[in-house]
Amino acid sequence: MDKVTYSGGEIRGRAVYGTEVWNRDPLPPPSPPKVYTYRLLVRNNQYEAQASSTSMEELIAFNLQMRELGYEFIKLERLED
């Protein structure tokens, strides 16, 4: 088998030549990334506070603000969708 041609290109030996072969069946677009919601819980001696967000930056800022008020980090959890 020296050379075989077809509508999309040709095969020489074991190599496929022709650009139409690669563009015939494009891959489907990737699915959008999942967006998770997280809950942060902080506590001091008397009170608890919590915040929920999809942005980790917002939760970090919340934790830093609460730390200045004397609260300590308790847990961070991902909420089920």
C-alpha positions as CSV (number, residue, x, y, z in Angstrom):
1,M,0.0,0.0,0.0
2,D,1.9,3.0,-1.3
3,K,-0.6,5.8,-1.6
4,V,-4.4,5.9,-1.0
5,T,-6.5,9.0,-1.7
6,Y,-9.9,9.9,-0.5
7,S,-12.1,13.1,-0.3
8,G,-10.3,14.5,2.8
9,G,-6.7,14.0,1.7
10,E,-4.5,11.0,1.2
11,I,-2.6,8.3,3.2
12,R,1.1,7.7,2.4
13,G,2.4,4.8,4.3
14,R,1.0,5.3,7.8
15,A,0.7,9.1,7.7
16,V,-2.5,11.0,6.9
17,Y,-2.1,14.2,4.8
18,G,-4.7,16.8,4.1
19,T,-6.2,19.6,6.2
20,E,-9.8,18.6,5.7
21,V,-9.2,15.5,7.8
22,W,-8.6,17.5,10.9
23,N,-11.4,20.0,10.4
24,R,-14.2,17.6,9.5
25,D,-15.4,16.7,13.0
26,P,-14.6,19.6,15.4
27,L,-14.8,18.9,19.1
28,P,-17.8,20.3,20.9
29,P,-17.2,23.4,23.0
30,P,-16.2,22.7,26.5
31,S,-18.8,22.9,29.2
32,P,-18.7,26.0,31.4
33,P,-16.8,25.7,34.7
34,K,-18.9,24.9,37.7
35,V,-19.5,27.7,40.2
36,Y,-19.6,26.6,43.8
37,T,-20.9,28.5,46.8
38,Y,-18.8,28.4,49.9
39,R,-19.7,29.3,53.5
40,L,-17.2,30.6,56.0
41,L,-17.9,30.4,59.8
42,V,-16.0,32.5,62.4
43,R,-16.6,32.7,66.1
44,N,-15.5,34.7,69.2
45,N,-16.4,33.9,72.8
46,Q,-20.1,34.8,72.6
47,Y,-21.1,35.1,68.9
48,E,-20.8,33.4,65.6
49,A,-20.8,35.0,62.2
50,Q,-21.0,33.4,58.7
51,A,-20.7,34.5,55.2
52,S,-21.6,32.8,51.9
53,S,-20.1,33.6,48.5
54,T,-19.0,32.2,45.2
55,S,-15.8,34.3,45.4
56,M,-12.9,33.2,47.6
57,E,-11.5,36.8,47.7
58,E,-14.7,38.0,49.4
59,L,-14.5,35.3,52.0
60,I,-10.9,36.1,52.7
61,A,-11.7,39.8,53.1
62,F,-14.5,38.9,55.4
63,N,-12.2,36.7,57.5
64,L,-9.6,39.4,57.8
65,Q,-12.2,42.0,58.9
66,M,-13.6,39.6,61.5
67,R,-10.1,38.7,62.8
68,E,-9.6,42.4,63.6
69,L,-12.8,42.3,65.6
70,G,-11.5,39.3,67.7
71,Y,-13.2,36.5,65.8
72,E,-11.3,33.3,64.9
73,F,-11.8,31.1,61.8
74,I,-13.8,27.9,62.5
75,K,-14.5,26.3,59.1
76,L,-15.0,26.8,55.4
77,E,-17.4,24.5,53.6
78,R,-18.6,24.0,50.1
79,L,-22.4,24.1,49.8
80,E,-24.3,21.5,47.7
81,D,-25.9,22.9,44.6
